[in-house]
């Protein structure tokens, strides 16, 4: 465990807020440092702040609760202690605080607050007092007693160790360093050794009471064991044969039971068959009728078709005299159509020749139209260019005319102001006189403003002057 930062406020004689950054190069470079000062300077207060922030209590104060708090500075209404530390589990920040009602020095004490959080992210793990203590023990591996005995020796603990007699130093050292557990382990090991030694002595005694057999007795026992093994094998063989016989008998009994069930099922089937006999006759007749149903349907269909054909045949016989005339007319029409078809074929041949010539002319005409179209596009583009050039020419002419007029005006002004050529030589004197006149003009304007302001004041004073009564 490595403490990184300590912050506290209003603890014992150190009033106000204090901070100690142990990661500062002044502390980290040397690796070891000491807290020194006269009595009452606050050395123990720093250690109390560490214990208070981690465990909510100090070696001098077992409890800090709502009823008593002797560590808060007098005439103050609040106090806190905060420690940031680092272990193999990560970086943590513990904060403990307590205040009086309305944070007034004469207010009642409130319930202390204790929390543990991640020092890097600020995520709070626990805010309950008991839960914070458990989290601290998980993070550091030490509760309050182990911490004060191994990390933080209470004031007077080391002095008691040095002044104690040699026989008394071991308990004090165990109390300071928290190594009493090793004494307990030693006692437990000694007790376990005595217990195991007692068991060993008992086993040795029992072993001493056992009498070993002679060679003759051993041979007799081995022979008896072999005879017993042979008897056991013979008995196992007999048991196997008996089990097979029992299984065979059980199989015969099961077969007889199954046979009786089969006979009963056979009788039930015969009874049901006799009861179903009338229905069986109906079923056979229905099956025969079902086999002839397709042929009967085909016969009925043929009969209906025959009736329709007979009816159509009668109608055709009645309409036959009128159809002969129509057939003659149709034959005449076919003959005329054949003659027309022959004429049309001749005309078609002549027309095909004309169509071929027309197609050739269309191709030539299409080529000419393409040339004409491209020439028209060229003419349109040239016309646009000519219009643009004409517009530009007109604009240039206008600009040229304007420039000519400007040149003429300039020449006229030069001729008119030819006498002012000497002003360039006297320009510095003119500028100085102009500046002097400008100063006079500014002074004149200032006086004029003062005069106007005076007139305004006079007019205001005249309004308040009393009038004469006539």
C-alpha positions as a printed Julia matrix, in Angstrom:
470×3 Matrix{Float64}:
   0.0     0.0      0.0
   1.35    3.44    -0.98
  -0.3     6.68     0.21
  -0.35    9.33    -2.54
  -2.16   12.34    -1.1
  -3.61   13.51     2.24
  -6.25   16.25     2.63
  -8.01   17.24     5.85
  -9.81   20.17     7.44
 -10.38   21.28    11.05
  -8.81   18.32    12.84
  -7.45   18.8     16.39
  -5.21   21.88    16.5
  -4.86   22.23    12.69
  -7.72   24.6     11.84
  -8.49   25.17     8.19
  -7.9    23.0      5.13
  -4.53   21.26     4.64
  -3.08   19.14     1.84
   0.04   16.95     1.58
   0.96   15.62    -1.89
   3.36   12.72    -1.34
   3.86   12.34    -5.13
   5.7    15.68    -5.21
   9.36   15.33    -6.27
  10.47   16.65    -2.87
   9.02   13.48    -1.27
   9.38   10.99    -4.13
  13.05   11.71    -4.93
  14.46   10.76    -1.49
  12.22    7.75    -0.93
  12.11    8.26     2.85
  11.16   11.27     4.96
  10.22   12.1      8.55
   7.49   14.27    10.08
   9.11   16.36    12.85
   8.02   19.26    15.01
   7.4    20.33    18.59
   4.64   18.92    20.75
   1.24   20.13    19.6
   2.46   21.0     16.08
   0.06   18.47    14.51
   2.23   15.44    13.72
  -0.21   12.98    15.24
  -3.11   14.85    13.58
  -1.73   13.87    10.16
  -1.7    10.21    11.21
  -5.2    10.61    12.68
  -6.38   12.04     9.36
  -5.07    8.95     7.52
  -6.85    6.56     9.92
 -10.01    8.66     9.92
 -10.2     8.75     6.1
  -9.59    5.01     5.75
 -11.44    3.49     8.73
 -13.53    6.29    10.27
 -11.67    5.98    13.62
  -8.26    6.69    15.12
  -6.03    4.88    17.65
  -6.92    7.54    20.21
 -10.68    7.59    19.42
 -12.44    4.26    18.99
 -15.61    5.82    17.56
 -16.55    9.09    15.9
 -20.35    9.24    15.64
 -23.33   11.55    15.99
 -23.01   11.8     19.79
 -19.3    12.47    20.16
 -16.48   13.86    18.04
 -13.4    14.96    19.98
 -11.22   15.26    16.88
 -13.07   18.21    15.27
 -11.33   21.53    15.98
 -13.1    23.71    18.51
 -15.24   26.61    17.32
 -15.69   25.0     13.88
 -18.77   23.52    12.23
 -17.33   20.9      9.89
 -14.32   18.65     9.34
 -13.17   16.07     6.83
 -10.27   13.77     5.99
  -9.39   12.38     2.56
  -6.63    9.95     1.5
  -5.65    8.8     -1.99
  -3.66    5.55    -2.04
  -2.45    2.9     -4.45
  -2.34   -0.9     -4.13
  -2.03   -3.84    -6.51
  -5.82   -3.66    -6.95
  -5.66   -0.06    -8.29
  -5.84    3.58    -7.17
  -8.51    4.59    -4.64
  -9.73    7.7     -2.81
 -11.37    7.51     0.66
 -13.27   10.48     2.06
 -14.68   10.89     5.59
 -16.6    13.97     6.73
 -18.88   15.22     9.52
 -20.49   18.58    10.24
 -22.71   20.25    12.75
 -26.23   21.54    12.06
 -26.09   24.39     9.51
 -22.3    24.04     9.86
 -22.44   26.28    12.9
 -19.99   25.77    15.82
 -22.92   25.5     18.28
 -25.0    23.13    16.11
 -25.72   19.49    16.84
 -23.44   16.85    15.36
 -24.75   15.08    12.26
 -24.17   11.5     11.1
 -20.66   11.07     9.61
 -20.33   10.28     5.88
 -17.8     7.81     4.55
 -17.17    6.77     0.92
 -14.58    5.04    -1.26
 -14.14    5.82    -4.98
 -11.81    5.22    -7.9
  -9.07    7.85    -7.81
  -8.81    8.09   -11.61
 -12.47    8.02   -12.76
 -14.2     9.27    -9.61
 -16.65    6.33    -9.68
 -17.98    5.76    -6.12
 -17.91    2.11    -4.99
 -19.58    2.32    -1.57
 -21.1     4.98     0.73
 -22.23    2.88     3.72
 -19.94    2.86     6.76
 -19.74   -0.93     7.06
 -19.49   -1.39     3.29
 -16.6     1.09     3.05
 -14.7    -0.82     5.75
 -15.16   -4.07     3.8
 -14.0    -2.41     0.56
 -10.91   -1.0      2.34
 -10.04   -4.45     3.71
 -10.44   -5.99     0.23
  -8.28   -3.3     -1.41
  -5.5    -3.21     1.22
  -5.79   -6.65     2.82
  -5.81   -5.0      6.3
  -8.49   -4.07     8.78
  -8.06   -1.27    11.32
  -6.16   -3.39    13.88
  -3.69   -4.78    11.32
  -3.18   -1.33     9.8
  -2.38    0.33    13.13
  -0.03   -2.52    14.12
   1.86   -2.93    10.84
   1.57    0.39     8.96
   0.92    2.96    11.68
   2.31    2.51    15.19
   0.16    4.34    17.71
   1.8     7.01    19.84
   3.41    5.34    22.87
   3.29    1.8     21.39
   6.97    1.65    20.5
   7.99    3.21    23.82
   6.06    0.52    25.68
   7.92   -2.1     23.68
  11.37   -0.65    24.45
  10.71   -0.23    28.19
   9.13   -3.69    28.7
  10.94   -6.67    30.23
  12.33   -9.36    27.86
   9.48  -11.75    28.74
   6.92   -9.04    28.04
   8.33   -7.86    24.7
   7.01  -10.81    22.7
   3.31  -10.09    23.47
   3.85   -6.35    22.9
   5.65   -7.02    19.59
   2.82   -9.3     18.56
   0.3    -6.63    19.51
   2.19   -3.94    17.58
   2.96   -6.0     14.46
  -0.17   -8.18    14.49
   1.81  -11.45    14.54
  -0.19  -13.11    17.34
  -1.69  -15.35    14.69
   1.67  -17.14    14.39
   1.59  -17.98    18.12
  -1.88  -19.38    17.65
  -0.62  -21.43    14.7
   2.28  -22.74    16.81
  -0.09  -23.76    19.61
  -2.37  -25.5     17.13
   0.56  -27.38    15.58
   1.74  -28.53    19.0
  -1.73  -29.76    19.95
  -2.09  -31.54    16.6
   1.32  -33.21    17.14
   0.26  -34.52    20.57
  -2.99  -35.84    19.14
  -1.28  -37.61    16.25
   1.39  -39.0     18.6
  -1.38  -40.45    20.81
  -3.02  -42.12    17.81
   0.33  -43.56    16.72
   0.95  -45.05    20.18
  -2.5   -46.64    20.15
  -1.88  -48.19    16.73
   1.5   -49.51    17.86
  -0.13  -51.06    20.94
  -2.78  -52.74    18.81
  -0.09  -53.97    16.44
   1.82  -55.45    19.36
  -1.29  -57.42    20.43
  -1.6   -59.17    17.09
  -0.13  -62.77    17.03
   1.48  -63.93    13.77
   0.55  -67.35    12.3
   3.04  -70.16    11.75
   3.92  -71.66     8.38
   1.78  -74.8      8.96
  -1.25  -72.7      9.92
  -0.66  -70.47     6.91
  -0.56  -73.5      4.57
  -3.76  -74.87     6.09
  -5.5   -71.54     5.68
  -4.32  -71.23     2.07
  -5.53  -74.77     1.3
  -8.86  -74.04     2.98
  -9.15  -70.8      1.02
  -8.47  -72.63    -2.26
 -11.09  -75.26    -1.37
 -13.56  -72.48    -0.54
 -12.78  -70.76    -3.84
 -13.49  -74.03    -5.73
 -16.75  -74.41    -3.83
 -17.59  -70.8     -4.61
 -16.96  -71.37    -8.35
 -19.15  -74.53    -8.29
 -21.91  -72.66    -6.45
 -21.71  -69.74    -8.9
 -22.06  -72.24   -11.76
 -25.11  -73.8    -10.13
 -26.58  -70.35    -9.45
 -26.12  -69.46   -13.12
 -27.88  -72.67   -14.25
 -30.71  -72.09   -11.78
 -31.08  -68.49   -12.98
 -31.3   -69.71   -16.6
 -33.95  -72.25   -15.63
 -35.9   -69.6    -13.74
 -35.68  -67.27   -16.73
 -36.87  -70.08   -19.03
 -39.83  -70.83   -16.74
 -40.66  -67.11   -16.53
 -40.53  -66.95   -20.35
 -42.93  -69.9    -20.65
 -45.32  -68.23   -18.19
 -45.17  -64.98   -20.16
 -45.79  -66.9    -23.41
 -48.81  -68.61   -21.88
 -50.12  -65.26   -20.72
 -49.6   -63.8    -24.22
 -51.28  -66.85   -25.8
 -54.33  -66.39   -23.58
 -54.49  -62.74   -24.6
 -54.25  -63.72   -28.28
 -57.08  -66.26   -27.86
 -59.22  -63.61   -26.21
 -58.46  -61.13   -29.02
 -59.35  -63.86   -31.59
 -62.72  -64.48   -29.94
 -63.45  -60.76   -29.83
 -62.51  -60.49   -33.53
 -64.83  -63.37   -34.48
 -67.73  -61.77   -32.6
 -67.1   -58.42   -34.32
 -66.81  -60.17   -37.71
 -70.2   -61.93   -37.27
 -71.78  -58.59   -36.24
 -70.25  -56.86   -39.32
 -71.48  -59.51   -41.81
 -74.61  -57.54   -43.04
 -72.5   -54.43   -43.51
 -69.91  -56.53   -45.38
 -72.51  -57.56   -47.98
 -73.44  -53.88   -48.5
 -69.76  -52.99   -48.8
 -69.18  -55.65   -51.49
 -72.16  -54.4    -53.51
 -70.95  -50.82   -53.18
 -67.47  -51.86   -54.34
 -68.91  -53.54   -57.44
 -71.04  -50.48   -58.19
 -68.0   -48.24   -57.72
 -66.03  -50.31   -60.27
 -68.82  -49.73   -62.9
 -69.3   -46.05   -62.04
 -66.66  -44.84   -64.58
 -68.06  -46.87   -67.48
 -71.61  -45.74   -66.62
 -70.53  -42.1    -66.66
 -68.85  -42.58   -70.09
 -72.0   -44.24   -71.44
 -74.17  -41.35   -70.22
 -71.78  -38.85   -71.81
 -71.85  -40.69   -75.14
 -75.63  -40.7    -75.07
 -75.78  -36.94   -74.5
 -73.25  -36.31   -77.31
 -75.23  -38.58   -79.65
 -78.41  -36.59   -78.96
 -76.58  -33.3    -79.68
 -75.06  -34.65   -82.92
 -78.47  -35.94   -84.08
 -79.99  -32.53   -83.44
 -77.16  -30.74   -85.31
 -77.5   -33.21   -88.23
 -81.21  -32.4    -88.57
 -80.51  -28.68   -88.57
 -77.82  -29.15   -91.25
 -80.22  -31.13   -93.48
 -82.79  -28.33   -93.22
 -80.21  -25.64   -94.1
 -78.57  -27.63   -96.97
 -80.7   -26.19   -99.94
 -79.81  -22.6    -99.0
 -76.12  -23.47   -98.56
 -75.8   -24.75  -102.18
 -76.5   -21.26  -103.53
 -73.99  -19.81  -101.14
 -71.38  -22.34  -102.26
 -71.88  -21.35  -105.92
 -71.55  -17.69  -105.04
 -68.41  -18.46  -103.04
 -66.87  -20.37  -105.95
 -67.55  -17.43  -108.27
 -65.99  -15.08  -105.74
 -62.96  -17.33  -105.46
 -62.54  -17.34  -109.25
 -62.71  -13.57  -109.41
 -60.28  -13.31  -106.49
 -57.82  -15.58  -108.32
 -57.94  -13.36  -111.38
 -57.45  -10.25  -109.25
 -54.56  -11.95  -107.44
 -52.79  -12.6   -110.72
 -53.23   -8.96  -111.75
 -52.03   -7.82  -108.33
 -48.89   -9.96  -108.61
 -48.02   -8.32  -111.93
 -48.67   -4.88  -110.45
 -46.6    -5.82  -107.4
 -43.57   -6.66  -109.55
 -43.85   -3.31  -111.3
 -44.31   -1.55  -107.97
 -41.23   -3.22  -106.49
 -39.07   -1.77  -109.24
 -40.47    1.69  -108.53
 -39.97    1.22  -104.77
 -36.33    0.3   -105.29
 -35.75    3.43  -107.36
 -37.55    5.53  -104.76
 -35.38    4.07  -101.98
 -32.22    4.95  -103.9
 -33.49    8.48  -104.36
 -34.4     8.69  -100.67
 -30.86    7.72   -99.7
 -29.39   10.35  -102.02
 -31.9    12.91  -100.74
 -31.04   12.06   -97.15
 -27.34   12.61   -97.85
 -28.1    15.99   -99.44
 -30.32   16.97   -96.5
 -27.51   16.08   -94.09
 -25.12   18.32   -95.98
 -27.71   21.1    -96.12
 -28.41   20.75   -92.39
 -24.71   20.95   -91.46
 -24.28   23.95   -93.76
 -27.29   25.64   -92.15
 -25.82   25.09   -88.7
 -22.53   26.59   -89.85
 -24.39   29.59   -91.29
 -26.34   30.05   -88.03
 -23.13   29.95   -86.0
 -21.44   32.41   -88.35
 -24.49   34.69   -88.15
 -24.29   34.62   -84.34
 -20.58   35.43   -84.49
 -21.24   38.33   -86.9
 -23.99   39.7    -84.62
 -21.67   39.48   -81.63
 -18.89   41.23   -83.55
 -21.32   43.95   -84.66
 -22.5    44.5    -81.08
 -18.91   44.6    -79.87
 -18.03   47.07   -82.69
 -20.89   49.35   -81.69
 -19.84   49.18   -78.01
 -16.22   49.89   -78.96
 -17.33   52.85   -81.11
 -19.34   54.25   -78.2
 -16.36   53.85   -75.86
 -14.08   55.48   -78.47
 -16.47   58.4    -78.81
 -16.65   58.83   -75.04
 -12.85   58.71   -74.8
 -12.58   61.3    -77.56
 -14.97   63.6    -75.69
 -12.98   63.11   -72.48
  -9.73   63.92   -74.34
 -11.32   67.06   -75.79
 -12.51   68.13   -72.32
  -9.06   67.57   -70.92
  -7.49   69.59   -73.7
 -10.0    72.39   -73.11
  -9.24   72.38   -69.36
  -5.51   72.43   -70.06
  -5.97   75.41   -72.39
  -8.28   77.12   -69.91
  -6.01   76.56   -66.87
  -2.73   77.16   -68.66
  -2.08   80.08   -66.32
  -2.1    77.79   -63.26
   1.14   76.06   -64.25
   3.07   78.2    -61.77
   1.01   76.94   -58.83
   3.2    73.84   -58.59
   6.2    75.95   -57.7
   4.25   77.84   -54.98
   2.42   74.72   -53.69
   4.22   74.57   -50.3
   3.43   78.2    -49.5
  -0.18   77.72   -50.55
  -0.48   74.66   -48.27
   0.88   76.57   -45.26
  -1.53   79.45   -45.89
  -4.38   76.98   -46.31
  -3.55   75.35   -42.97
  -3.44   78.8    -41.32
  -6.85   79.67   -42.79
  -8.21   76.31   -41.6
  -7.04   77.07   -38.02
  -8.67   80.5    -38.2
 -11.86   78.88   -39.46
 -11.88   76.39   -36.58
 -11.33   79.21   -34.06
 -14.15   81.12   -35.7
 -16.5    78.14   -35.4
 -15.56   77.69   -31.73
 -16.3    81.36   -30.98
 -19.53   81.09   -32.91
 -20.58   78.06   -30.82
 -19.74   79.97   -27.63
 -21.77   82.93   -28.84
 -24.76   80.7    -29.62
 -24.48   79.04   -26.21
 -24.41   82.5    -24.55
 -27.49   83.56   -26.49
 -29.25   80.4    -25.36
 -28.4    81.12   -21.72
 -29.56   84.74   -22.11
 -32.86   83.61   -23.59
 -33.35   81.18   -20.71
 -32.56   83.86   -18.16
 -35.02   86.24   -19.83
 -37.84   83.71   -19.38
 -37.35   83.69   -15.61
 -37.04   87.61   -15.33
 -40.11   89.14   -13.49
 -42.43   91.28   -15.64
 -43.18   94.93   -14.69
 -46.75   95.72   -13.62
 -48.1    98.92   -15.24
